Amino acid sequence: MMPAANIFVKANMFLLCLDMPAHRKPGSNLDRFFRALADPTRLRLINLIARQELCVCFFVQVIDAQQPKISRHLAYLRRAGIVAARREGKWMHYRLAVPPDAHATAILKTTVEALRQDKEMQRDLQRLNQACCGPQSLVQVMGAPMPAGIRGDL
């Protein structure tokens, strides 16, 4: 049985949400956008695709995480409107997407610029370069597609 205090809090939170403007309601696009930027793994993914489209196999190699974890984070970024995907045969390719909200676009651009200055993010980019272009690269070993350079507004 739920204590009366819990019911009171939940009812008041519901009423508060009814009074909120649409852009401030929990679950809104802007809320989802900021939540997407609040995770270190997702920031690493954003950093890696800021300049080029990549296949999931490169994320797994560079971030050293299991493919299901990477895919969950990429799906979250897709729902937030930060990442777009396309399929080419058995490979899924991901790239940054320009959010429809102008403020979100400006924030994403600033975030990408800040990530470029971070030492850990720079190490990720070095690992990416080794993963795609080194002697034991994923391109040579697995036949993974080369990362494609992208052009964008960010």
C-alpha positions in Angstrom: 0.0 0.0 0.0 1.3 3.4 -1.0 1.7 6.0 1.9 -0.4 9.1 1.7 2.6 11.3 1.4 3.7 9.5 -1.8 0.2 9.9 -3.4 0.3 13.6 -2.5 3.7 14.2 -4.0 2.8 12.3 -7.2 -0.5 14.1 -7.6 1.3 17.5 -7.1 4.0 16.6 -9.6 1.3 15.6 -12.1 -0.4 19.0 -11.6 2.9 20.8 -11.9 3.6 19.0 -15.2 0.2 20.1 -16.5 1.1 23.7 -15.8 4.5 23.5 -17.5 5.0 24.8 -21.0 5.5 21.9 -23.5 9.2 22.6 -23.9 9.8 22.1 -20.1 7.7 18.9 -19.6 9.7 15.8 -18.6 10.1 13.7 -21.7 10.0 16.7 -24.1 12.6 16.9 -26.9 14.7 19.5 -25.1 14.7 17.4 -21.9 15.7 14.3 -23.9 18.4 16.3 -25.6 20.0 17.4 -22.3 19.7 13.9 -20.9 21.5 12.5 -23.9 24.4 14.9 -23.3 24.6 13.9 -19.6 26.4 10.5 -20.1 30.1 10.1 -20.6 29.8 7.2 -23.1 27.4 9.2 -25.2 29.7 12.1 -25.2 32.5 9.8 -26.4 30.3 8.6 -29.2 29.4 12.2 -30.2 33.1 13.0 -30.2 33.9 10.1 -32.5 31.2 11.0 -35.1 31.6 14.7 -35.0 33.7 14.7 -38.2 32.9 11.5 -39.9 30.3 8.8 -40.2 31.2 5.5 -38.5 30.2 1.9 -38.3 29.3 0.4 -34.8 32.4 -1.9 -35.0 34.7 1.2 -34.7 32.9 2.4 -31.5 33.3 -1.1 -30.0 37.0 -1.1 -30.7 37.7 2.5 -29.6 35.5 2.7 -26.5 36.2 -0.9 -25.5 32.6 -1.7 -24.6 30.3 -4.4 -25.7 28.2 -3.9 -28.9 24.8 -4.0 -27.1 25.9 -1.2 -24.8 27.1 0.9 -27.7 23.9 0.3 -29.6 21.7 1.3 -26.6 23.6 4.6 -26.3 23.3 5.2 -30.1 19.6 4.5 -29.9 19.3 7.1 -27.1 21.1 9.6 -29.2 18.9 8.9 -32.2 15.7 9.4 -30.1 17.2 12.7 -28.9 17.7 13.8 -32.5 21.5 14.1 -32.2 22.5 11.1 -34.3 21.2 9.7 -37.6 21.8 6.2 -38.9 21.8 4.4 -42.2 22.2 0.7 -43.1 24.6 -0.5 -45.8 24.4 -4.3 -46.1 25.2 -5.7 -42.6 26.8 -2.5 -41.4 25.0 0.3 -39.5 26.6 3.8 -40.0 26.1 6.6 -37.6 26.6 10.4 -38.0 25.8 13.6 -36.2 22.4 15.0 -37.0 21.5 18.7 -36.8 18.8 19.0 -34.2 15.6 20.8 -35.3 15.8 23.3 -32.4 18.2 26.1 -33.1 19.2 26.3 -29.4 19.9 22.6 -29.3 22.1 23.0 -32.5 24.1 25.8 -30.9 24.6 23.7 -27.7 25.6 20.7 -29.7 28.1 22.7 -31.7 29.6 24.1 -28.5 29.7 20.7 -26.9 31.6 19.2 -29.9 34.1 22.1 -29.7 34.6 21.5 -26.0 35.1 17.7 -26.6 37.8 18.4 -29.1 39.8 20.1 -26.4 39.5 17.2 -23.9 42.6 14.9 -23.6 40.5 11.7 -23.2 38.5 12.5 -26.3 41.7 13.2 -28.2 43.0 9.7 -27.2 39.7 8.2 -28.5 40.4 9.9 -31.8 43.9 8.5 -31.9 42.5 5.0 -31.1 40.0 5.5 -33.9 42.8 6.3 -36.4 44.6 3.1 -35.4 41.4 1.1 -35.6 40.6 2.2 -39.2 44.1 2.8 -40.6 46.6 0.8 -38.7 48.2 -2.5 -39.8 45.7 -4.6 -37.9 42.8 -2.3 -38.7 39.1 -3.3 -38.6 39.0 -2.5 -42.3 41.7 -5.1 -43.1 40.7 -7.7 -40.5 36.9 -7.6 -40.6 36.3 -5.9 -43.9 34.6 -3.0 -42.1 33.8 0.0 -44.2 36.2 2.9 -44.1 34.8 5.9 -42.1 33.2 8.3 -44.4 34.0 12.0 -44.0 30.8 14.0 -43.6 29.8 17.6 -44.3 27.5 19.3 -41.8 26.4 22.5 -40.3 28.1 21.7 -37.0 
